[in-house]
Amino acid sequence: MLDETIQISMLYDFYGPLLTKRQQQLVDLYFNENLSLTEISSQVGISKQAISVGLKTAERSLKEYENKLGLVKRWETERVG
């Protein structure tokens, strides 16, 4: 789980501005602020299910951006190389 959290956080750093404002908010609260779905639900005013769907959609979008653009992979290669 930690690896997935780190991966999504890194993808969010690179591609976050390409997400909708709502997706940005959900990803930030869940992955960066480490809030539970219940905490986010009470703060944002939508159901836990809606948050879960929004997070999955955002994660899928972030991974698709990386597959198409490869910025994180390039950054990691340059950092190591």
N, CA, C and O atoms as CSV, one atom per row, in Angstrom:
chain,resi,resn,atom,element,x,y,z
A,1,MET,N,N,0.822,-1.207,0.000
A,1,MET,CA,C,0.000,0.000,0.000
A,1,MET,C,C,0.859,1.260,0.000
A,1,MET,O,O,0.535,2.247,-0.661
A,2,LEU,N,N,1.959,1.211,0.751
A,2,LEU,CA,C,2.826,2.388,0.825
A,2,LEU,C,C,3.406,2.714,-0.550
A,2,LEU,O,O,3.478,3.880,-0.939
A,3,ASP,N,N,3.824,1.670,-1.288
A,3,ASP,CA,C,4.375,1.911,-2.617
A,3,ASP,C,C,3.343,2.565,-3.537
A,3,ASP,O,O,3.669,3.464,-4.312
A,4,GLU,N,N,2.098,2.104,-3.442
A,4,GLU,CA,C,1.017,2.680,-4.261
A,4,GLU,C,C,0.799,4.148,-3.877
A,4,GLU,O,O,0.616,5.000,-4.745
A,5,THR,N,N,0.819,4.431,-2.586
A,5,THR,CA,C,0.640,5.805,-2.111
A,5,THR,C,C,1.757,6.707,-2.619
A,5,THR,O,O,1.505,7.827,-3.064
A,6,ILE,N,N,2.974,6.224,-2.552
A,6,ILE,CA,C,4.113,7.006,-3.041
A,6,ILE,C,C,4.002,7.219,-4.546
A,6,ILE,O,O,4.252,8.317,-5.044
A,7,GLN,N,N,3.624,6.159,-5.272
A,7,GLN,CA,C,3.480,6.283,-6.721
A,7,GLN,C,C,2.426,7.317,-7.095
A,7,GLN,O,O,2.668,8.172,-7.947
A,8,ILE,N,N,1.270,7.245,-6.466
A,8,ILE,CA,C,0.194,8.183,-6.789
A,8,ILE,C,C,0.597,9.603,-6.397
A,8,ILE,O,O,0.318,10.549,-7.133
A,9,SER,N,N,1.246,9.760,-5.253
A,9,SER,CA,C,1.690,11.095,-4.828
A,9,SER,C,C,2.682,11.684,-5.831
A,9,SER,O,O,2.626,12.874,-6.141
A,10,MET,N,N,3.586,10.848,-6.334
A,10,MET,CA,C,4.561,11.337,-7.307
A,10,MET,C,C,3.870,11.688,-8.625
A,10,MET,O,O,4.166,12.718,-9.231
A,11,LEU,N,N,2.956,10.832,-9.064
A,11,LEU,CA,C,2.216,11.132,-10.286
A,11,LEU,C,C,1.411,12.420,-10.124
A,11,LEU,O,O,1.298,13.218,-11.054
A,12,TYR,N,N,0.856,12.608,-8.931
A,12,TYR,CA,C,0.079,13.821,-8.656
A,12,TYR,C,C,0.971,15.061,-8.719
A,12,TYR,O,O,0.544,16.111,-9.199
A,13,ASP,N,N,2.200,14.943,-8.238
A,13,ASP,CA,C,3.133,16.077,-8.308
A,13,ASP,C,C,3.364,16.505,-9.751
A,13,ASP,O,O,3.458,17.697,-10.043
A,14,PHE,N,N,3.455,15.539,-10.646
A,14,PHE,CA,C,3.720,15.840,-12.044
A,14,PHE,C,C,2.468,16.221,-12.829
A,14,PHE,O,O,2.491,17.150,-13.637
A,15,TYR,N,N,1.381,15.499,-12.587
A,15,TYR,CA,C,0.196,15.630,-13.437
A,15,TYR,C,C,-1.039,16.180,-12.731
A,15,TYR,O,O,-2.095,16.294,-13.353
A,16,GLY,N,N,-0.935,16.517,-11.472
A,16,GLY,CA,C,-2.078,17.004,-10.711
A,16,GLY,C,C,-2.860,18.126,-11.382
A,16,GLY,O,O,-4.090,18.091,-11.377
A,17,PRO,N,N,-2.193,19.115,-11.957
A,17,PRO,CA,C,-2.938,20.214,-12.600
A,17,PRO,C,C,-3.810,19.775,-13.775
A,17,PRO,O,O,-4.688,20.522,-14.205
A,18,LEU,N,N,-3.576,18.572,-14.296
A,18,LEU,CA,C,-4.387,18.083,-15.408
A,18,LEU,C,C,-5.696,17.447,-14.940
A,18,LEU,O,O,-6.585,17.185,-15.750
A,19,LEU,N,N,-5.813,17.203,-13.646
A,19,LEU,CA,C,-7.042,16.651,-13.084
A,19,LEU,C,C,-8.063,17.758,-12.872
A,19,LEU,O,O,-7.719,18.940,-12.862
A,20,THR,N,N,-9.323,17.365,-12.702
A,20,THR,CA,C,-10.344,18.357,-12.359
A,20,THR,C,C,-10.065,18.881,-10.950
A,20,THR,O,O,-9.322,18.261,-10.188
A,21,LYS,N,N,-10.650,20.001,-10.614
A,21,LYS,CA,C,-10.464,20.577,-9.271
A,21,LYS,C,C,-10.923,19.598,-8.191
A,21,LYS,O,O,-10.265,19.458,-7.160
A,22,ARG,N,N,-12.052,18.918,-8.425
A,22,ARG,CA,C,-12.572,17.950,-7.446
A,22,ARG,C,C,-11.598,16.784,-7.288
A,22,ARG,O,O,-11.314,16.361,-6.167
A,23,GLN,N,N,-11.086,16.264,-8.400
A,23,GLN,CA,C,-10.124,15.169,-8.329
A,23,GLN,C,C,-8.858,15.607,-7.598
A,23,GLN,O,O,-8.309,14.850,-6.796
A,24,GLN,N,N,-8.399,16.811,-7.868
A,24,GLN,CA,C,-7.219,17.332,-7.165
A,24,GLN,C,C,-7.457,17.362,-5.666
A,24,GLN,O,O,-6.601,16.965,-4.876
A,25,GLN,N,N,-8.634,17.841,-5.290
A,25,GLN,CA,C,-8.976,17.943,-3.875
A,25,GLN,C,C,-9.001,16.564,-3.225
A,25,GLN,O,O,-8.441,16.384,-2.144
A,26,LEU,N,N,-9.634,15.602,-3.861
A,26,LEU,CA,C,-9.742,14.258,-3.291
A,26,LEU,C,C,-8.384,13.585,-3.172
A,26,LEU,O,O,-8.074,12.995,-2.136
A,27,VAL,N,N,-7.574,13.665,-4.215
A,27,VAL,CA,C,-6.246,13.054,-4.184
A,27,VAL,C,C,-5.395,13.706,-3.102
A,27,VAL,O,O,-4.699,13.012,-2.361
A,28,ASP,N,N,-5.444,15.019,-3.004
A,28,ASP,CA,C,-4.665,15.721,-1.990
A,28,ASP,C,C,-5.097,15.303,-0.584
A,28,ASP,O,O,-4.249,15.011,0.259
A,29,LEU,N,N,-6.370,15.273,-0.332
A,29,LEU,CA,C,-6.857,14.916,1.006
A,29,LEU,C,C,-6.557,13.462,1.355
A,29,LEU,O,O,-6.202,13.159,2.494
A,30,TYR,N,N,-6.697,12.565,0.390
A,30,TYR,CA,C,-6.524,11.145,0.674
A,30,TYR,C,C,-5.054,10.734,0.719
A,30,TYR,O,O,-4.630,10.072,1.666
A,31,PHE,N,N,-4.281,11.113,-0.281
A,31,PHE,CA,C,-2.899,10.651,-0.376
A,31,PHE,C,C,-1.907,11.568,0.336
A,31,PHE,O,O,-0.956,11.080,0.947
A,32,ASN,N,N,-2.104,12.860,0.272
A,32,ASN,CA,C,-1.138,13.781,0.881
A,32,ASN,C,C,-1.481,14.119,2.324
A,32,ASN,O,O,-0.591,14.194,3.171
A,33,GLU,N,N,-2.766,14.325,2.614
A,33,GLU,CA,C,-3.182,14.658,3.983
A,33,GLU,C,C,-3.503,13.404,4.804
A,33,GLU,O,O,-3.684,13.484,6.019
A,34,ASN,N,N,-3.574,12.249,4.134
A,34,ASN,CA,C,-3.815,10.954,4.780
A,34,ASN,C,C,-5.139,10.902,5.540
A,34,ASN,O,O,-5.220,10.305,6.613
A,35,LEU,N,N,-6.172,11.526,4.986
A,35,LEU,CA,C,-7.494,11.477,5.593
A,35,LEU,C,C,-8.240,10.227,5.117
A,35,LEU,O,O,-8.016,9.752,4.003
A,36,SER,N,N,-9.119,9.703,5.958
A,36,SER,CA,C,-9.935,8.548,5.586
A,36,SER,C,C,-11.085,9.007,4.692
A,36,SER,O,O,-11.361,10.201,4.569
A,37,LEU,N,N,-11.744,8.038,4.075
A,37,LEU,CA,C,-12.902,8.364,3.240
A,37,LEU,C,C,-13.992,9.034,4.070
A,37,LEU,O,O,-14.665,9.950,3.598
A,38,THR,N,N,-14.161,8.573,5.308
A,38,THR,CA,C,-15.155,9.166,6.207
A,38,THR,C,C,-14.812,10.624,6.510
A,38,THR,O,O,-15.691,11.486,6.483
A,39,GLU,N,N,-13.549,10.900,6.796
A,39,GLU,CA,C,-13.132,12.275,7.091
A,39,GLU,C,C,-13.307,13.175,5.871
A,39,GLU,O,O,-13.759,14.314,5.988
A,40,ILE,N,N,-12.948,12.660,4.711
A,40,ILE,CA,C,-13.108,13.446,3.488
A,40,ILE,C,C,-14.583,13.689,3.218
A,40,ILE,O,O,-14.980,14.787,2.827
A,41,SER,N,N,-15.392,12.660,3.429
A,41,SER,CA,C,-16.833,12.771,3.212
A,41,SER,C,C,-17.443,13.887,4.037
A,41,SER,O,O,-18.230,14.684,3.527
A,42,SER,N,N,-17.083,13.945,5.308
A,42,SER,CA,C,-17.641,14.999,6.166
A,42,SER,C,C,-17.102,16.376,5.794
A,42,SER,O,O,-17.805,17.375,5.943
A,43,GLN,N,N,-15.874,16.438,5.316
A,43,GLN,CA,C,-15.273,17.721,4.954
A,43,GLN,C,C,-15.798,18.242,3.615
A,43,GLN,O,O,-16.031,19.441,3.464
A,44,VAL,N,N,-15.985,17.350,2.650
A,44,VAL,CA,C,-16.355,17.749,1.295
A,44,VAL,C,C,-17.864,17.733,1.097
A,44,VAL,O,O,-18.393,18.482,0.276
A,45,GLY,N,N,-18.556,16.884,1.846
A,45,GLY,CA,C,-20.003,16.835,1.747
A,45,GLY,C,C,-20.534,15.923,0.657
A,45,GLY,O,O,-21.627,16.145,0.135
A,46,ILE,N,N,-19.760,14.885,0.306
A,46,ILE,CA,C,-20.243,13.884,-0.636
A,46,ILE,C,C,-20.061,12.505,-0.002
A,46,ILE,O,O,-19.346,12.364,0.990
A,47,SER,N,N,-20.704,11.499,-0.571
A,47,SER,CA,C,-20.667,10.156,0.019
A,47,SER,C,C,-19.284,9.519,-0.111
A,47,SER,O,O,-18.477,9.906,-0.955
A,48,LYS,N,N,-19.036,8.537,0.745
A,48,LYS,CA,C,-17.776,7.795,0.678
A,48,LYS,C,C,-17.653,7.069,-0.656
A,48,LYS,O,O,-16.559,6.952,-1.208
A,49,GLN,N,N,-18.773,6.586,-1.169
A,49,GLN,CA,C,-18.741,5.897,-2.456
A,49,GLN,C,C,-18.338,6.861,-3.571
A,49,GLN,O,O,-17.549,6.504,-4.446
A,50,ALA,N,N,-18.870,8.063,-3.543
A,50,ALA,CA,C,-18.508,9.061,-4.554
A,50,ALA,C,C,-17.022,9.413,-4.460
A,50,ALA,O,O,-16.362,9.626,-5.477
A,51,ILE,N,N,-16.509,9.471,-3.252
A,51,ILE,CA,C,-15.081,9.754,-3.056
A,51,ILE,C,C,-14.257,8.613,-3.622
A,51,ILE,O,O,-13.273,8.841,-4.326
A,52,SER,N,N,-14.656,7.382,-3.317
A,52,SER,CA,C,-13.941,6.211,-3.817
A,52,SER,C,C,-13.914,6.188,-5.343
A,52,SER,O,O,-12.867,5.938,-5.940
A,53,VAL,N,N,-15.033,6.442,-5.965
A,53,VAL,CA,C,-15.105,6.478,-7.432
A,53,VAL,C,C,-14.232,7.613,-7.970
A,53,VAL,O,O,-13.505,7.430,-8.947
A,54,GLY,N,N,-14.303,8.785,-7.334
A,54,GLY,CA,C,-13.490,9.922,-7.761
A,54,GLY,C,C,-12.003,9.644,-7.653
A,54,GLY,O,O,-11.230,10.032,-8.529
A,55,LEU,N,N,-11.595,8.969,-6.573
A,55,LEU,CA,C,-10.182,8.621,-6.398
A,55,LEU,C,C,-9.722,7.614,-7.442
A,55,LEU,O,O,-8.632,7.749,-7.999
A,56,LYS,N,N,-10.539,6.615,-7.706
A,56,LYS,CA,C,-10.173,5.610,-8.706
A,56,LYS,C,C,-10.056,6.246,-10.100
A,56,LYS,O,O,-9.149,5.920,-10.866
A,57,THR,N,N,-10.969,7.137,-10.410
A,57,THR,CA,C,-10.921,7.834,-11.694
A,57,THR,C,C,-9.667,8.699,-11.794
A,57,THR,O,O,-9.004,8.730,-12.831
A,58,ALA,N,N,-9.350,9.393,-10.719
A,58,ALA,CA,C,-8.149,10.243,-10.700
A,58,ALA,C,C,-6.883,9.396,-10.826
A,58,ALA,O,O,-5.976,9.746,-11.581
A,59,GLU,N,N,-6.819,8.291,-10.095
A,59,GLU,CA,C,-5.654,7.402,-10.175
A,59,GLU,C,C,-5.471,6.880,-11.589
A,59,GLU,O,O,-4.361,6.870,-12.120
A,60,ARG,N,N,-6.568,6.446,-12.195
A,60,ARG,CA,C,-6.507,5.940,-13.566
A,60,ARG,C,C,-6.015,7.038,-14.519
A,60,ARG,O,O,-5.192,6.780,-15.397
A,61,SER,N,N,-6.518,8.248,-14.340
A,61,SER,CA,C,-6.084,9.361,-15.196
A,61,SER,C,C,-4.599,9.653,-15.017
A,61,SER,O,O,-3.882,9.859,-15.996
A,62,LEU,N,N,-4.137,9.670,-13.769
A,62,LEU,CA,C,-2.718,9.938,-13.513
A,62,LEU,C,C,-1.832,8.884,-14.166
A,62,LEU,O,O,-0.800,9.207,-14.753
A,63,LYS,N,N,-2.242,7.621,-14.058
A,63,LYS,CA,C,-1.455,6.541,-14.667
A,63,LYS,C,C,-1.484,6.628,-16.189
A,63,LYS,O,O,-0.486,6.340,-16.848
A,64,GLU,N,N,-2.618,7.022,-16.745
A,64,GLU,CA,C,-2.710,7.187,-18.202
A,64,GLU,C,C,-1.814,8.328,-18.679
A,64,GLU,O,O,-1.156,8.208,-19.712
A,65,TYR,N,N,-1.785,9.428,-17.937
A,65,TYR,CA,C,-0.883,10.531,-18.299
A,65,TYR,C,C,0.563,10.062,-18.300
A,65,TYR,O,O,1.330,10.399,-19.203
A,66,GLU,N,N,0.936,9.284,-17.289
A,66,GLU,CA,C,2.310,8.784,-17.230
A,66,GLU,C,C,2.599,7.844,-18.392
A,66,GLU,O,O,3.672,7.910,-18.991
A,67,ASN,N,N,1.649,6.967,-18.716
A,67,ASN,CA,C,1.853,6.046,-19.845
A,67,ASN,C,C,2.043,6.806,-21.153
A,67,ASN,O,O,2.824,6.386,-22.006
A,68,LYS,N,N,1.338,7.913,-21.314
A,68,LYS,CA,C,1.424,8.686,-22.549
A,68,LYS,C,C,2.641,9.612,-22.576
A,68,LYS,O,O,3.307,9.736,-23.605
A,69,LEU,N,N,2.931,10.263,-21.444
A,69,LEU,CA,C,3.964,11.297,-21.420
A,69,LEU,C,C,5.298,10.845,-20.824
A,69,LEU,O,O,6.353,11.318,-21.246
A,70,GLY,N,N,5.262,9.946,-19.859
A,70,GLY,CA,C,6.488,9.383,-19.288
A,70,GLY,C,C,7.373,10.352,-18.532
A,70,GLY,O,O,8.583,10.138,-18.453
A,71,LEU,N,N,6.811,11.405,-17.977
A,71,LEU,CA,C,7.630,12.405,-17.285
A,71,LEU,C,C,8.276,11.853,-16.006
A,71,LEU,O,O,9.436,12.152,-15.722
A,72,VAL,N,N,7.547,11.066,-15.253
A,72,VAL,CA,C,8.097,10.507,-14.007
A,72,VAL,C,C,9.223,9.539,-14.336
A,72,VAL,O,O,10.275,9.567,-13.698
A,73,LYS,N,N,9.011,8.694,-15.314
A,73,LYS,CA,C,10.046,7.739,-15.716
A,73,LYS,C,C,11.305,8.464,-16.177
A,73,LYS,O,O,12.419,8.087,-15.815
A,74,ARG,N,N,11.115,9.501,-16.974
A,74,ARG,CA,C,12.257,10.293,-17.443
A,74,ARG,C,C,12.980,10.967,-16.283
A,74,ARG,O,O,14.210,10.993,-16.239
A,75,TRP,N,N,12.205,11.516,-15.339
A,75,TRP,CA,C,12.789,12.173,-14.175
A,75,TRP,C,C,13.590,11.179,-13.339
A,75,TRP,O,O,14.693,11.487,-12.890
A,76,GLU,N,N,13.026,9.974,-13.129
A,76,GLU,CA,C,13.729,8.949,-12.348
A,76,GLU,C,C,15.021,8.517,-13.043
A,76,GLU,O,O,16.040,8.309,-12.385
A,77,THR,N,N,14.979,8.384,-14.362
A,77,THR,CA,C,16.154,7.984,-15.129
A,77,THR,C,C,17.247,9.043,-15.016
A,77,THR,O,O,18.412,8.704,-14.809
A,78,GLU,N,N,16.892,10.305,-15.146
A,78,GLU,CA,C,17.862,11.389,-15.045
A,78,GLU,C,C,18.443,11.497,-13.648
A,78,GLU,O,O,19.627,11.791,-13.478
A,79,ARG,N,N,17.596,11.256,-12.639
A,79,ARG,CA,C,18.026,11.354,-11.240
A,79,ARG,C,C,19.035,10.266,-10.916
A,79,ARG,O,O,20.009,10.518,-10.207
A,80,VAL,N,N,18.818,9.064,-11.421
A,80,VAL,CA,C,19.702,7.933,-11.143
A,80,VAL,C,C,20.941,7.998,-12.012
A,80,VAL,O,O,22.050,7.720,-11.556
A,81,GLY,N,N,20.744,8.370,-13.272
A,81,GLY,CA,C,21.826,8.363,-14.267
A,81,GLY,C,C,22.776,9.451,-14.034
A,81,GLY,O,O,23.747,9.593,-14.777
